[in-house]
Amino acid sequence: MYAYWKMRPTNTRWVSETCRKRFAIETSHRQMHQGRARTCTRNPLVRLLLVGIALVLRNVRVWLHYAVLSAPRRGGRRLELDRLTLETMRLWLLHQAEEVLGVDDTVEAERPMFQDLTACIRQATSLLLLRLRDSPRTPTPRQCFGVFSLMVSRCVSASGWTHERCLFPEGPTALPITSRRCRCCFRRPSTVVSNSPSPRQPPMWSFTCPSPEHLQRLIASQASLDLTYPQVGVTASGTLPGYKVDENRVLLGHGPEVFAAACEALRQWRQFPAPWTTIWPLPTPIAVGQTVSITARAFGLWWANTCRIVYVVDEPGRFGFAYGTLPQHVERGEELFLIESHEDGTVWYTVRAISQAHYWMVRLAYPLTRNLQRRFARDSLAGMKAAVGGSR
């Protein structure tokens, strides 16, 4: 049933379609507010950014329903919106962010907990259920919590656990759980060992320029990890299926002086255009196995990416190196920086990259990412020409 006022519709179908469109608009605004992050900042750029992210999340869900989750049928596609709610998609993104950034759910413990804590809680739960079943009236939640706490304390006492100096003479056992200070022992907080699958990794992006301490932790967390692409040395000759190949070169000049100056600029990492890209630590020797952090400023954020040098070219008339991406990199692939001196005396600088998007956020903004890659190639060629300008 529809009610309208000061209108003269031609038929009831027009009224139904008009109400349906209005309902769709209100639903879009409601879903946008469900995906919008809450903040107390007064910076209009940050608030506008959060609104934009919420709109992107809402549109991504619509696209998933249409392109992936819809069932084909004659005359169109059958949409089943209950298969993926916006709240479920938000949880997926949260789990992905926890996997990328790392989750450390441990806190410092003043004293260790005994190993049979799970068995005691299970026993206390069983006793609480028996107590509730025999109770003549339904207790309040506060009473249930009080009874459960009493049951847990009785189970702990029955297990014989008292204080760490009596039960653990060899020293405290570190567990990822917190407890209050023991009034009898007054020990300093013990070291806690994380039960997470991997150590916490510093975030890949931030609103401020990463500090040297942050970059040091980032490199330390990535130094022992494997590369993120299958074929090491692919930039020397070859390609990878599904990867983009970008090759750019520029004439630097003529003569051995230009070649020597270009090689020295490459050793000092001058091919990375300042100020929107920086290398840490500097100086980093050009050697296989060296891990560096490349920080780039784009879209108002600072992006910290880690790479490892995979091979070095050091031959008469040729010098360069290639690095491969580590897990903390927005792309996956390999990039080669090469200086070549030809027989006619010309010196060329070549940048060859084979890459693809690593994270979903990069795939979502893929056209913008490609523009950044082309900008980096242009600025890198210009930076090397400027570095050897005085040696021509």
N, C-alpha and C positions, 0 to 999 in steps of 0.2 A: 504494500500500500504506500503510495506517495502523496504528499501534501504540498501544494504550491500556492503562491499568493501573487496577485498582480501579474499573472502570466496567462497566455492563451495558446497553449500547445496544440498542435494539429492532431497528435495522437499520443497514446500512452507510451509507445516505444521511444519517442523523443525524450520524454521525461525520464525514462529508465536509463537511457544512454547518458543523459546529462548528469544524473546523480552518480553513475558509475565513474565517469571521468573525474568528478569532484572528489569521490572517495579515493581514487588512485592518487590524486595530488596530495591529499592529507596523509595517505599511507606513505608516500615518498618522504614527506617531511618527518613523519614519526620514525621511520627507519633511519633517516639521516641523523636524527638526534640520538638514536640508540647506538650508533657507531661513532659518535663524536666524543673525543676525550675531554675530560673536565680539567680545567686549569684555573688558577687564581692570578695568572699574569695579566697585566694590562697592555702588553705589547700587542698592537693590532695585527702585526705580521704573523705572530705565533698563533693567535686565535683564528686568523684567516686560514693559516696552514692546516689547523686541526679540522676546520669545517671542510676544506678541500679534501683531506684524507677521508673524512666520513662520507662525502659524496662519492669518492672513488670506490670505497668499500661497498656502498650500496649498488653502484653500477656493476662492480665485479660480480656480486651475487646474482644480479639480473642476467648477466652474460653467461654465468655458469648454468643457470636454469635453462636458458635457451639453447646453448651450444653443447652442453655436456649431459645434463640431467633430463632433458625433455625426451619423451618417447614419440617416435614417428607414427603418424596415422594419416589417413586420407583427409585432405583438406587442411592440413596444418600440423602443428605439433601439440602434444598433450603435456601441459605443464603440471608438475606435482610439487607445489611450493613447500609442502611439509617435509620433503626429503632433505632440504638444506635450509635451515633457518638462519637468520642473520646472527643470532647468538652462537650457533654452532660454528659458523664461519669465523667469528671473532675468537672462539676458543682454538680453532685450528691455527689461526695467525699467532695467537699467544704461545702455543706450543712450538711453532716454528721459530718465533723470536727467542724463546728460552733455549732452543737447540742451537741457534746461531750465536747468541750472546753468552750462553753458559749460565747455569743456575747453581748457586751455592746456598743450600738451605741449612747450613750449620751455624751454630752459635757457640760462644765460649761457655764451658761448663766449670762451675766452681768445684765440683766433685763428680766423680764418675757414677753412672747408674749401673745397677747390677744387670747381668745378662738375661735374667728371667723376667724382665719387665712385661713382655708380651703375655707370658703365661699367667702372671698375676692379674693383669687387666682382664684377660679372658675369664679367669676364675671369679673376679669381682663382678663382671657382667652377669655371669650365671647366677651368682648369689642375689644380685639385684633383681633379676627376673623372677626368681623364686619368692623374694620378699614382696614384689608387686603382686604376684599371683595370689598370695595368702593375705594381702591387705584387704580389709573390709571396704575401704573407700579408695577412690582414685587420688593419688598424691599429686601435688603440684610439681612443675618442673624444678623448682628450687629444692623441694624435698628430695626429688630423685637425684639431683646432683650431690646433695649432702650425703645421702645414703651411699652413692657410688664412691665418693671420696673416702668415706669411712671404710668401705669394703676394700678398697685398694690399700689403704694404710694397714688394715689388718693382715692382708695377704703379704705385704712387704715385711711386716713384723714376724709373720709366721715363717718366712723364708730365712730368717736369721740375719738379715742385712741390717747393720747399725751405722757404722762410720767407716770412712775409707782407711783410716790408720789401723783399724782392727781387721777389716776384711781384705784390704789390698796392701799388704806390707811391702810389696815390691814396687809400689808406686801406682798412681791413678791410671785408669784405662780411659783413653779418649773416645768419646762417643758423641754423635751429632745430636745432643739433646741438652737442654739447660736445666739447672737446678739451683736452689738457693745456697748461700754460703753456710757451711756447717759451723755452728757456734762453738763446737768443741775443737775443730782443727784449725780454722782460720788460715787455710792454704791459699796461695795465689792461684788465679785461674789456670787450669791445665790446658795444654795444647789440644786442639780439637782436630781430628782427622775427618775430612769430608767423605760422605758416602755417595757423592754425585759421580756419574760415570766418567766425567772429565773435569779437569780443573777449570775454574772460572776464567773466561777470556774477556779482555777489555772490549768494550763495544767498538764497532767498526766506524760509527759516525758520531758526531757530537756537534753542539751548537758553538763551541769554542775551540780554539786551536789546541790540539793535544799537547800535553807537556812531555818533556823528555822522559820523565818517570813512567808516564802512561805508555809511551812508545817502547820503552825498555821492557815493560811487562808484556806488551803485545808481541815483541820479537821473541822473548823467552818462551811464551806459550806456543809459538809456531815453529820454533827451531827444529823440533824433533818430529813434526808431522810430515805426511806425504804430500806430494804435489796433487793438484786437483784435475789434471788432465792425463790422458792415457799414454801418449807417446812423447818422451823427452827428446829434445833435439829436432822437433818437427820443423822449426823455422829454418834449419839449414837447407833442407830440400824436402818438399812434400806438403801435404795438407791433411786435414782431419775432416771426416764427414760431419756436417752440422755446424762447423766453425766458419767464421768469417775471416777472410784473408785481406789484410790491408798492407800495401807496400808503397812507400813514398821515398823519393831520393832527390838530392839536390847537389849541384856542383859547388864545391867549396873554393876551388882555385886550382893553381898549378904549382908543381914543384915539391921537393922534399920538405921545405920549410912548412908549407901548408899541411902536408901529411903529418909531420911531427906535432904541430900545434893542435891539429884535430885529435890525434891520439891522446895528447895530454888533457885536452878538454873532456874527452870521453872518460879518462881515468878520474877526473874530478866531478863526474856526473853533471856536466854542464848542459847535457842534452835535455834535461828536465826544465821546462820553462818556469821562470820565477815571475811573479810571486805566488801564483796559484798552485804550484806544485813544489814540494820540498822533499829532500831525502834525509833519512836519519838511520844510523849515525853517519856523520862525516868527520874525517875521510874514511870511506870503506874501500878496502883494496879490491881490485878486480880479480877474484879468484873463485873457483868452483866451490860451492857450498856456503858462500857468504849470504846471510839473510839481511834484508833491508826493509824499511818501512817507507812507503811512498804516500805522502799526505797530499791530498788535492782538495781544493775548495770549489764546490759546485752546488748550485741551488740553495745557497745560504747556509750550507753545512760543511763540516770538515770530515773528509773520508780518509781513514787510515787503512792502507792496504799493504800486505806483506808479500814479498817475493824472495826467491832464492836463485842465485846464479847457477845455471845448469851446465854451461860450457863457455869456453873462452876461445877466441880466434886470435892467434898471435903468430903471423907468418910474414915473410917479406912482402911488403906492399899491402897487407891486410891486417886490420886490428879491430876487435870488437868483442862483444859478449852477448849472451842471451839469458834472460831470467824467466823462470816459471812461477805461476801463481800458487799461493798457499791457501788454505781454507778461509783465512781472513782477507779475502779480496773480492771485490764486487764482480770481477770477471774470472773466467778460467781459461787458461791458455798460456802462450809463450810469446815473447817479444824479443827481437834481435836488433841491436844497434851495431852498425858495421861501417868502418872507414876503409876505403879502397883507393889505391893509387894505380892507375892504368898505365899502359906502355907509352901513351902519348903525353904523360905527365899530369893528366887531370886527376883531381882528388874528389871523390864522391862520398857522400854520407847517405846511408840507407837505413830506413826504419821499416822492419817487417814484423807484423803482428798477426797471430792466428788466435782468435778468441771467440768466446760466446758468453752470454749472460750466466752468472752463477746463482744469483738470488732472485726471488720472485719480484722484489721491488725494482730490480734492474730490468727484468723482462716487461714489467708494467710500463716503465718509461723508456722503452727501447729506442724510439726515435731520438729522444733527448740524449741517450747514452751514445748513440752513433755520432751525433753532432759533437759531443765532447771528445770522442776518439779522433775525429777529423781535426778538431781544434788543437788537440795535443800534437798531432803530426805536423800541422802547420807551424805551431810555435816551436816545436823541437827543431825543425829544419832551420827556422829563422834564428834560433838561439845558437846553433852550431855555426852558422855563417857569421854571426856577430862575434863568436868566440875566436874565430881564426881570421877575422877581418884585418888585423894588423900584420898578418904574416904573408899576405898575398904578394 
